[in-house]
Amino acid sequence: MTYQNIELIDYEKQLEQKIETSAQRFEEIGVSDFDVVKSEPKHYRMRAEFRLWHEGDDLYYIMFNPETREKVRKDEFLPGSRLINKLMQAVRNYVIDNPLLRQKLFQVDFLTTTTQQAIVSVLYHRALDEEWKAAAAELHQHLQQYADVLHLIGRARKQKVVFGEEYVTEQVRVNGKTYQSIQTENSFTQPNAGINEKMIEWASRHAGNTNHDLLELYCGNGNFTLPLAKQFNRVLATEISKGSVNAARRGAELNNINNVTVVRMSAEEFSQAMQGTLSSRRAEEANLSSFNCKTVLVDPPRAGLDELAIQLVRQYSRIIYISCNPDTLIDNIKALGKEFKVTSAAIFDQFPYTDHIESGVILEKLS
């Protein structure tokens, strides 16, 4: 995690700079008008990771200034949810005088939800023996008072010890309806809960009500999949992470959504399977040829879409593209050429006080 001293930054001013930067980038693809979605200025992050610094009898969280690499003590973290801030203090105060829990503890990760559920992960540079497990069980019990649901996970080399569960259940409210979302420890989830809901609503608004199927690549835990499912006949979603696939399938069950098929395949594997150059049991079981997909939604990693994925998505009438890297987004749109036109665009301030820009574009195929 990078250093964020939000006390010294004017939120509106930093957002203006992002708008200006985005306008310059969108201009490259002929886009002059786009939506801007603001974040809450504080307590917007639902997950955070901190290094622990041991200094004599003291123990405290640190972050690193990305420019100077100087370590900065953080006794509170204003971007983090209020629950993260409570748990930061609770864990530190409990561990500081407990040698069994403090020894070679080097990192603490927090995953929280708007429903006051949390996972605290403690990472060690030593084996987690039976004495540690007994002490950690007491820590787990102590932390129960700070959240409605709290799980503790200890991690060391080739070790994982779980007290409780490895996931929490978030509630995502989209267009007046609440969806249950399974969020698994050590798997990707959208960090800014408020912005996430607005991103899904934006995608939903532009998806409209259809009479065809949706293909989704990089579906993660079903973050977009589940709320959009009712707007399509069926959804075919792909994801490479086993944990995320399980979360997406479990989420569909929790929300009584039965028109979603989640296939554990990478975008590259799926592209090859669709082209007939890869034989896949998972693809055969999903019966890919039975889907009538005309819209494709992609939310790729920072590297964007590779050449195979570009060739795949250009076959569809409409592309909903959510991007965490505006540079690869622009490159991908240029690679699609004059076959597609950007009909809508937006930026979402997912990470205030940083240079990071989250974008969304709708691309319609020209007839």
C-alpha positions in Angstrom: 0.0 0.0 0.0 1.3 3.5 -0.8 1.5 6.4 1.6 -1.6 8.6 1.6 -1.5 11.8 3.7 -5.0 13.0 2.9 -5.0 15.6 5.6 -2.7 17.7 3.3 -4.7 17.3 0.1 -7.8 19.1 -1.1 -10.2 16.4 -2.5 -11.9 18.6 -5.1 -8.6 19.9 -6.4 -7.1 16.4 -6.8 -10.3 15.3 -8.6 -10.0 18.3 -11.0 -6.5 17.1 -11.9 -7.8 13.6 -12.7 -10.6 15.1 -14.8 -8.1 17.1 -16.8 -5.8 14.1 -17.3 -8.7 11.9 -18.3 -10.0 14.5 -20.8 -6.6 14.5 -22.5 -6.5 10.7 -22.7 -10.1 10.4 -23.9 -9.4 13.0 -26.6 -7.1 10.5 -28.3 -10.1 8.3 -29.0 -12.5 11.2 -30.0 -14.3 11.4 -26.6 -15.0 14.9 -25.3 -17.8 14.2 -22.8 -17.7 11.8 -19.9 -19.3 11.2 -16.5 -17.4 11.9 -13.3 -18.3 9.9 -10.2 -16.9 11.2 -6.9 -15.9 9.2 -3.9 -16.5 9.9 -0.2 -13.4 11.9 0.9 -12.8 9.7 4.0 -13.3 6.1 5.2 -13.9 4.8 1.6 -11.5 1.9 1.6 -12.8 -1.5 2.8 -9.5 -3.3 2.7 -5.9 -2.3 3.6 -2.5 -3.9 4.3 0.1 -2.6 6.7 3.7 -3.5 7.5 4.5 -3.7 11.2 7.6 -1.9 12.6 9.2 -3.2 15.8 11.2 -0.5 17.6 12.3 -1.5 21.1 9.2 -1.9 23.2 7.1 -0.1 20.6 5.1 -1.6 17.8 3.3 0.4 15.1 2.0 0.3 11.5 4.0 1.9 8.7 3.5 2.9 5.1 6.1 3.9 2.7 6.3 7.3 0.9 6.5 6.3 -2.8 8.8 9.2 -3.6 11.3 9.0 -0.8 10.8 5.4 0.4 10.7 6.9 3.9 8.6 4.9 6.4 5.7 6.8 7.8 4.0 5.8 11.1 0.3 5.3 10.8 -1.7 5.2 14.0 -4.9 5.8 12.0 -5.7 5.5 8.3 -8.3 8.0 7.2 -8.9 6.4 3.8 -9.8 3.1 5.6 -13.2 2.2 6.8 -14.1 3.1 10.4 -14.0 -0.6 11.2 -10.4 -0.9 9.8 -9.4 2.0 12.1 -11.0 0.4 15.1 -9.3 -3.0 14.4 -5.9 -1.4 13.7 -5.8 -0.1 17.3 -7.4 -3.3 18.8 -4.8 -5.6 17.1 -1.8 -3.4 17.9 -2.8 -2.9 21.6 -3.4 -6.6 22.1 -0.3 -7.9 20.4 2.3 -5.3 21.6 2.6 -7.0 25.1 2.1 -10.6 23.9 5.4 -12.2 22.9 3.8 -15.2 21.3 1.8 -13.1 18.9 4.3 -10.3 18.4 7.4 -12.4 17.5 8.3 -12.0 13.8 4.9 -10.5 13.0 5.6 -8.3 10.0 2.2 -7.5 8.3 -1.5 -7.2 9.1 -4.2 -7.1 6.4 -7.8 -6.0 7.0 -10.8 -6.9 4.8 -14.0 -5.2 6.0 -17.6 -4.7 4.7 -20.3 -2.2 5.1 -22.2 -4.9 7.0 -19.6 -4.7 9.8 -17.9 -8.0 9.0 -14.1 -8.3 8.9 -11.2 -10.6 8.3 -7.9 -9.8 10.0 -4.9 -11.6 8.5 -1.6 -11.7 10.5 1.5 -12.6 8.6 4.7 -14.0 10.1 8.3 -14.8 9.3 8.2 -18.0 11.5 6.3 -21.2 11.9 2.9 -21.0 13.6 3.1 -23.6 16.4 0.6 -24.9 18.9 1.5 -22.2 21.4 0.9 -19.5 18.8 -2.5 -21.1 17.8 -3.6 -21.0 21.5 -2.7 -17.4 21.8 -4.2 -16.5 18.4 -7.5 -18.2 19.4 -7.7 -15.8 22.4 -6.9 -12.8 20.1 -9.7 -14.0 17.8 -12.1 -14.1 20.8 -11.0 -10.6 21.9 -11.6 -9.1 18.5 -15.2 -10.3 18.4 -16.4 -7.2 20.2 -15.3 -4.9 17.4 -17.4 -6.3 14.6 -20.7 -8.1 14.0 -18.7 -11.0 12.4 -14.9 -11.3 12.6 -12.5 -14.0 11.4 -8.8 -14.3 12.0 -6.3 -15.9 9.7 -2.6 -16.6 10.4 -0.2 -16.9 7.6 3.4 -18.1 7.4 5.5 -19.9 4.8 3.4 -22.8 3.6 1.0 -22.3 6.5 -2.5 -20.9 6.9 -4.5 -21.2 10.2 -8.1 -20.1 10.0 -10.2 -19.0 13.0 -13.7 -18.8 11.7 -14.2 -18.5 7.9 -12.1 -17.4 5.0 -14.8 -15.0 3.6 -17.2 -12.3 4.6 -20.5 -11.4 3.1 -20.9 -7.8 1.7 -24.2 -6.2 0.7 -24.1 -4.4 -2.6 -27.0 -2.1 -3.3 -27.7 -1.5 -7.0 -30.8 0.3 -8.4 -32.7 -0.2 -5.2 -32.0 -3.9 -4.9 -29.5 -5.5 -2.4 -27.2 -8.3 -3.5 -25.2 -10.6 -1.2 -21.5 -10.6 -2.3 -19.0 -13.2 -1.1 -15.6 -11.7 -0.5 -12.7 -14.0 0.1 -9.5 -13.3 2.0 -6.5 -12.9 -0.2 -8.6 -12.6 -3.4 -9.4 -9.4 -5.3 -12.4 -7.3 -4.3 -13.3 -3.7 -5.2 -11.8 -1.6 -2.4 -14.1 1.4 -2.5 -17.6 0.1 -1.7 -19.4 3.3 -2.6 -17.7 3.8 -5.9 -18.2 0.1 -6.7 -22.0 0.4 -6.4 -21.9 3.4 -8.7 -19.8 1.6 -11.2 -22.2 -1.3 -11.4 -25.2 1.1 -11.7 -23.4 2.9 -14.6 -22.8 -0.4 -16.3 -26.4 -1.5 -15.6 -27.8 1.7 -17.0 -25.9 1.3 -20.3 -26.6 -2.4 -20.5 -30.4 -1.8 -20.6 -32.9 -4.6 -21.0 -31.9 -7.0 -23.7 -33.1 -10.1 -25.4 -29.7 -11.8 -25.7 -26.9 -13.2 -23.5 -23.9 -11.5 -21.8 -20.4 -12.7 -21.9 -18.2 -11.5 -19.1 -14.4 -11.9 -19.0 -12.4 -11.5 -15.7 -15.7 -11.8 -13.6 -13.9 -12.1 -10.3 -16.4 -12.8 -7.5 -19.3 -11.9 -9.6 -19.3 -8.2 -8.7 -20.8 -7.1 -12.0 -22.2 -10.5 -13.0 -24.9 -10.9 -10.4 -26.5 -7.4 -10.5 -26.5 -7.4 -14.3 -27.9 -11.0 -14.7 -31.5 -9.9 -14.7 -31.0 -7.7 -17.7 -29.9 -10.6 -19.9 -31.4 -13.9 -20.8 -28.3 -15.7 -19.6 -24.7 -14.8 -18.5 -21.6 -16.7 -19.4 -18.8 -15.5 -17.0 -15.1 -16.6 -17.0 -12.5 -16.2 -14.3 -9.1 -17.9 -13.6 -9.0 -17.6 -9.8 -10.5 -20.7 -8.1 -11.4 -18.7 -5.0 -13.2 -16.0 -7.1 -15.0 -18.6 -9.1 -16.3 -20.3 -6.0 -17.3 -16.9 -4.6 -19.2 -16.0 -7.8 -21.1 -19.3 -7.8 -21.9 -19.1 -4.1 -23.1 -15.5 -4.6 -25.5 -16.7 -7.4 -26.9 -19.2 -5.0 -27.3 -16.7 -2.2 -29.2 -14.3 -4.5 -31.3 -17.0 -6.1 -29.9 -16.1 -9.5 -30.1 -19.2 -11.8 -29.2 -17.8 -15.3 -25.4 -17.5 -14.6 -22.8 -20.0 -15.7 -19.3 -19.4 -14.3 -16.4 -21.1 -16.0 -13.0 -21.4 -14.5 -10.8 -20.4 -17.5 -8.4 -17.5 -18.3 -9.4 -15.0 -21.0 -6.7 -16.5 -23.2 -8.0 -20.1 -22.7 -11.6 -19.0 -23.4 -10.5 -17.1 -26.5 -8.7 -20.3 -27.8 -11.7 -22.5 -26.9 -14.1 -20.2 -28.8 -11.7 -20.3 -31.8 -11.6 -24.1 -31.7 -7.8 -24.2 -31.1 -8.1 -25.4 -27.5 -10.0 -28.5 -26.3 -11.3 -27.9 -22.8 -13.5 -30.1 -20.5 -14.7 -27.0 -18.7 -15.7 -25.4 -22.0 -17.6 -28.5 -23.1 -19.4 -28.8 -19.8 -20.5 -25.1 -20.1 -21.9 -25.8 -23.6 -20.5 -22.5 -25.0 -22.2 -22.9 -28.3 -25.6 -22.6 -26.7 -25.1 -19.0 -25.6 -26.3 -16.1 -27.8 -23.9 -13.4 -26.5 -24.1 -10.0 -28.2 -22.7 -7.9 -25.3 -19.4 -8.5 -23.6 -18.2 -7.0 -20.3 -14.5 -6.9 -19.5 -12.8 -5.7 -16.3 -9.2 -6.8 -17.1 -6.0 -6.4 -14.9 -3.7 -3.4 -15.5 -2.2 -5.0 -18.6 -5.5 -4.7 -20.4 -6.7 -7.1 -23.1 -4.1 -9.2 -24.9 -4.2 -9.7 -28.7 -6.3 -12.9 -28.4 -8.9 -11.1 -26.2 -9.0 -8.2 -28.6 -9.9 -10.5 -31.4 -12.5 -12.2 -29.3 -14.4 -9.1 -28.1 -14.5 -7.5 -31.5 -17.0 -10.2 -32.5 -19.7 -8.7 -30.3 -22.1 -5.9 -30.9 -21.4 -4.0 -27.7 -18.4 -3.9 -25.3 -18.7 -2.7 -21.7 -15.1 -2.0 -20.7 -14.2 -1.3 -17.1 -10.5 -0.3 -16.8 -8.1 0.3 -13.9 -5.4 1.5 -16.4 -6.3 4.3 -18.8 -3.2 3.8 -20.9 -4.0 0.2 -21.8 -7.7 1.1 -22.2 -6.8 3.7 -24.8 -4.4 1.2 -26.5 -7.1 -1.4 -26.6 -9.7 0.9 -28.1 -7.3 2.0 -30.7 -6.5 -1.7 -31.5 -10.3 -2.3 -32.1 -10.0 0.3 -34.9 -12.9 2.0 -36.7 -15.2 -0.9 -36.2 -16.4 0.5 -32.9 -17.4 3.8 -31.6 -17.3 5.0 -27.9 -20.9 6.0 -27.1 -20.4 6.7 -23.3 -17.5 7.1 -21.0 -17.0 7.7 -17.3 -14.3 8.0 -14.7 -14.8 6.7 -11.1 -12.6 8.1 -8.3 -11.9 4.7 -6.8 -8.7 5.8 -5.2 -8.8 9.4 -4.0 -5.5 11.2 -3.3 -3.6 9.0 -5.8 -2.9 9.2 -9.5 -5.0 6.1 -10.1 -7.9 6.5 -12.5 -10.7 4.0 -12.9 -12.6 4.3 -16.2 -15.6 2.9 -18.0 -16.5 3.0 -21.7 -19.3 1.7 -23.8 -18.3 0.7 -27.3 -20.9 0.0 -30.0 -20.1 -1.8 -33.2 -20.8 0.2 -36.3 -23.0 -1.5 -38.8 
